[in-house]
């Protein structure tokens, strides 16, 4: 999840690696996107799939 979030943040920011003064906001964005993606996947229901 984190690798996908990192790729996304790199793409939209235009930076492969942020400058030191942008590192905190860059890392926070990666973490927030990874968390949002996990919530999305956790919330999806697949029709016909057995519930566990």
C-alpha positions as CSV (number, residue, x, y, z in Angstrom):
1,X,0.0,0.0,0.0
2,X,2.8,2.4,0.9
3,X,4.6,1.8,-2.3
4,X,1.5,2.7,-4.3
5,X,0.9,5.8,-2.2
6,X,4.5,6.9,-2.6
7,X,4.3,6.5,-6.4
8,X,1.1,8.6,-6.4
9,X,2.6,11.4,-4.3
10,X,5.7,11.4,-6.5
11,X,3.6,11.7,-9.6
12,X,1.3,14.5,-8.5
13,X,4.1,16.5,-6.8
14,X,6.5,16.1,-9.6
15,X,9.3,15.2,-7.1
16,X,11.0,11.8,-6.9
17,X,12.5,12.9,-3.6
18,X,11.4,16.1,-1.8
19,X,13.8,18.7,-0.5
20,X,14.5,18.5,3.2
21,X,12.1,21.4,3.9
22,X,9.2,19.4,2.2
23,X,10.0,16.0,3.6
24,X,7.5,16.1,6.4
25,X,4.5,17.1,4.3
26,X,5.6,14.6,1.6
27,X,5.7,11.8,4.1
28,X,2.4,12.8,5.7
29,X,0.7,12.7,2.3
30,X,2.1,9.2,1.6
31,X,0.8,8.0,4.9
32,X,-2.6,9.6,4.5
33,X,-3.0,8.2,1.0
34,X,-2.0,4.7,2.1
35,X,-4.5,4.8,5.0
36,X,-7.3,6.1,2.7
37,X,-6.5,3.3,0.2
38,X,-6.6,0.7,2.9
39,X,-10.0,2.0,4.1
40,X,-11.3,1.8,0.6
41,X,-10.2,-1.7,0.1
42,X,-11.5,-2.8,3.5
43,X,-14.9,-1.3,2.7
44,X,-15.4,-2.8,-0.7
45,X,-17.9,-5.6,-1.0
46,X,-17.6,-8.2,-3.8
47,X,-20.9,-9.6,-4.9
48,X,-21.2,-13.3,-4.6
49,X,-18.2,-13.6,-2.3
50,X,-18.6,-15.5,0.9
51,X,-18.5,-13.3,4.0
52,X,-15.9,-14.3,6.6
